[in-house]
Amino acid sequence: MEKKRLILLILSILMIIIPFFINIYTIYKLICVALGIILFEIFLATSKKLNLFLTIYLPILLLVFTYSIDYLKTYTLEVSPIFILENKINNDVSVYNSLFYRIYKCQNNYIFDNDYKMNFVCNTSLVENIDINTLLSEPREAYKKYKHDFIKVTGKVSKIIGNSKIELKEYTMADNSLNGYVKFNDNSKLIVNVNDTSIQNYKIYDYITVVGLLNSYNKKSEELTLINTKIEENNLYDNYSFEVIESNDCDHNLKDYIDNYYTLCLDNIYLNYGIDNYELSYALKDKKITFDSITKDSEIETNNGHTYYSLPKFNILSCQNGKNIFQNKKLEKDYSLCEE
């Protein structure tokens, strides 16, 4: 073997092998392997003994072999891959994209996603949040900036499409608005493809936070699309305080509130979630709150099958016949109300 060809062979082998021992991600590892395979192809092409068939297919076999070794090495040892391009979200989260698979790197833990089937798998708290109003103020520029990146977006649900999609739009808060109401801007929107049963827990005007891949932009409709999404669990609607509006002129007659619920000497009851104010009647009807959650910390007294709940700002008389009466805190206990 000629000296020059021997040097070429050794150099090509070294360029292919060395990147496997470098445990940091850099595009130069992939470039180094690619150049090594090219040099190996040149080495074969200058050989007088190999036929054209082997000259073409040996580098292909070498590429397949190194690709497979890289996959197995990364999968078993959790070391930095070579045949992959990195989408670095931040110092804690990266997504590596390859031809047949991708890898989520969550705080140095590698999670393989063969065939790109998995939704975002890292802890959503590791991703910086973007408000929907900021994202949709200039959707074209947002797409240019975040195209094929995983982003976290918080907004209000403007529409629920079947069991698999949520629509978010820009919105404007109204002064003293109730029940989460906002005014939506119809000029642009974000469609969130959701493969999560928790979508059933959301209603129009609810806040929602999702992490997903910004996949497409429709210039005509100013529509952005998120795929591979993960809904961030939050306790926005778990903590609240009650506010009551007492009747200025109480006639001590029961007033219809909603089905099987009545008020006595109260004009209304509100839930203050800190982010939104809801009428208690609306929250009960919308199943944002349940009777059990309202009464869970109350003092309880029973009498002939009726139950009296004492809360800090109002009381509840729950009758055996299913009638529930929200009454002014200043009123005395009166179980005879159940007979009215």
Protein Blocks (a to p, Z undefined) as FASTA:
>chain_A
ZZklmmmmmmmmmmmmmmmmpccdcfklmmmmmmmmmmmmmmmmmpckbcfklmmmmmmm
mmmmmmmmmmmmmmmnopadfbdcdddfblmbccdddfkbccddeehiacddehhlaccf
bdfklpccddfklmmmmmmlmmmmmgoiacddddddfbdehjlbccdddddddehiahhi
acddfkbccddddddfklmmpcehiacddddddfbdcfklopacdehiacdddfklmgcc
ddddddfbdghiacdfbehiacehiabdcddehjaccdfklmmmnopacfklmmmmpccd
deehiacdddfkbccdddfkopacdddfkbccdfklmmZZ
